[in-house]
């Protein structure tokens, strides 16, 4: 599913709406509500959530996983684990490590920069904007939160 989302441009211009320092960075709401409605069953997508898979490795800083809300709830929301509490993920059925962002490629430094920016902006974790983002896309929240980090573009290499 992740590569299907990449190929559809789902992650382009996407806001990192949840940043919980020491726990997770979460994303998965398209900048355009029409694009969201193709992939998110809660937004009307004609696809079923993905079934859970067994987790085969321990979470660590930089581990990428689907985010979910219970059994077989994975669709298009993702999270990236942060130190130290993100390492406790993996106990819920939808929490399965898909891959890891590595220190060597500068990815962990980028995550640390995102956390610092959120703390500097003083926005908190912004979980409460998920509904507005889903219904109205970035336009619904960006004027109120102009400093939120985003994924500019995402594609295959």
C-alpha positions as CSV (number, residue, x, y, z in Angstrom):
1,X,0.0,0.0,0.0
2,X,2.8,2.4,0.8
3,X,4.2,2.3,-2.7
4,X,0.6,2.7,-4.2
5,X,0.3,5.9,-2.1
6,X,3.6,7.2,-3.3
7,X,2.7,6.5,-6.9
8,X,-0.6,8.3,-6.5
9,X,1.1,11.4,-5.1
10,X,-0.7,10.9,-1.8
11,X,2.2,12.2,0.3
12,X,3.0,15.3,-1.8
13,X,2.5,18.5,0.2
14,X,1.3,16.6,3.3
15,X,1.4,18.1,6.7
16,X,3.0,16.3,9.6
17,X,0.1,17.0,11.9
18,X,1.1,15.0,14.9
19,X,4.5,15.6,16.6
20,X,4.8,14.2,20.1
21,X,8.4,14.8,21.2
22,X,9.9,11.6,22.5
23,X,7.1,9.5,21.1
24,X,6.0,9.8,17.4
25,X,5.6,11.9,14.3
26,X,2.4,11.1,12.4
27,X,1.1,11.9,9.0
28,X,-1.3,10.4,6.5
29,X,-3.9,13.0,5.5
30,X,-3.6,14.1,1.9
31,X,-3.4,17.9,1.1
32,X,-6.5,17.5,-1.1
33,X,-9.7,15.9,0.4
34,X,-10.5,14.2,-2.9
35,X,-7.2,12.3,-2.8
36,X,-7.8,11.4,0.8
37,X,-11.2,9.9,-0.1
38,X,-9.5,7.5,-2.5
39,X,-7.4,5.9,0.2
40,X,-9.0,6.4,3.6
41,X,-12.1,4.2,4.3
42,X,-13.1,6.7,7.1
43,X,-13.2,9.4,4.4
44,X,-15.3,7.2,2.0
45,X,-12.6,5.3,0.2
46,X,-14.0,2.2,-1.6
47,X,-11.2,0.0,-0.2
48,X,-10.9,-2.0,3.0
49,X,-8.3,-1.3,5.6
50,X,-5.3,-3.6,5.5
51,X,-5.2,-6.6,7.8
52,X,-2.7,-6.6,10.6
53,X,0.6,-8.4,10.2
54,X,2.9,-9.7,12.9
55,X,5.6,-7.3,14.0
56,X,9.0,-8.9,13.4
57,X,11.4,-6.3,14.9
58,X,11.6,-4.1,17.8
59,X,10.7,-0.4,17.4
60,X,13.5,2.1,17.7
61,X,14.0,5.8,16.9
62,X,13.2,6.1,13.2
63,X,11.0,3.0,12.8
64,X,8.1,3.6,10.4
65,X,4.8,1.9,10.9
66,X,1.2,2.3,9.9
67,X,-0.8,4.2,12.4
68,X,-4.2,2.8,13.3
69,X,-7.0,2.7,15.8
70,X,-7.4,-1.0,16.5
71,X,-7.5,-4.4,14.8
72,X,-7.2,-4.3,11.0
73,X,-7.5,-0.5,10.9
74,X,-4.4,0.3,8.8
75,X,-5.1,2.4,5.7
76,X,-3.0,5.5,4.9
77,X,-1.8,6.9,8.2
78,X,1.8,6.4,9.3
79,X,3.9,7.2,12.2
80,X,7.7,7.4,12.9
81,X,8.9,6.4,16.3
82,X,11.0,8.8,18.3
83,X,13.2,8.2,21.4
84,X,12.6,7.2,24.1
85,X,8.8,6.3,24.2
86,X,8.4,5.3,20.6
87,X,10.5,2.3,21.3
88,X,7.5,1.0,23.4
89,X,5.4,0.7,20.2
90,X,4.6,-2.7,18.8
91,X,2.1,-3.9,21.3
92,X,-1.1,-3.0,19.3
93,X,-2.0,-5.3,16.3
94,X,-1.6,-2.4,13.7
95,X,1.9,-1.5,14.9
96,X,4.4,-3.3,12.6
97,X,7.8,-1.9,11.6
98,X,7.8,-1.4,7.9
99,X,11.3,0.1,7.8
100,X,13.7,2.4,9.5
101,X,15.0,5.9,9.0
102,X,18.7,5.7,9.6
103,X,21.3,7.9,11.3
104,X,23.8,7.5,8.5
105,X,21.6,9.1,5.8
106,X,20.8,12.1,8.0
107,X,17.2,11.0,8.5
108,X,17.3,11.1,12.3
109,X,18.7,14.7,12.1
110,X,15.7,15.6,10.0
111,X,13.3,14.1,12.6
112,X,15.0,16.0,15.4
113,X,14.7,19.2,13.3
114,X,10.9,18.6,12.9
115,X,10.5,18.1,16.7
116,X,12.5,21.3,17.4
117,X,10.4,23.2,15.0
118,X,7.1,22.0,16.5
119,X,8.4,22.9,20.0
120,X,9.5,26.4,18.7
121,X,6.1,27.0,17.1
122,X,4.3,26.0,20.3
123,X,1.5,24.2,18.4
124,X,1.4,21.0,20.5
125,X,0.7,17.7,18.9
126,X,-2.3,18.9,16.7
127,X,-4.3,15.7,16.9
128,X,-7.4,17.8,17.0
129,X,-7.0,19.0,13.4
130,X,-7.3,15.6,11.8
131,X,-11.0,16.1,11.0
132,X,-10.5,19.5,9.5
133,X,-7.6,18.3,7.4
134,X,-9.6,15.3,6.2
135,X,-12.6,17.4,5.2
136,X,-10.8,20.5,3.8
137,X,-7.2,19.5,3.1
138,X,-4.3,21.8,4.0
139,X,-6.3,24.9,3.1
140,X,-8.5,24.2,6.2
141,X,-5.7,24.6,8.7
142,X,-2.6,26.2,7.2
143,X,-3.5,29.8,7.9
144,X,-3.8,28.9,11.6
145,X,-0.7,26.8,11.6
146,X,1.7,28.2,9.0
147,X,4.8,26.7,10.5
148,X,3.8,23.0,10.4
149,X,6.4,20.9,8.7
150,X,5.3,19.0,5.6
151,X,6.4,16.4,3.1
152,X,7.1,18.5,0.0
153,X,7.2,15.5,-2.4
154,X,7.6,11.8,-2.2
155,X,8.5,9.5,-5.0
156,X,10.4,6.3,-5.9
157,X,14.2,6.5,-6.4
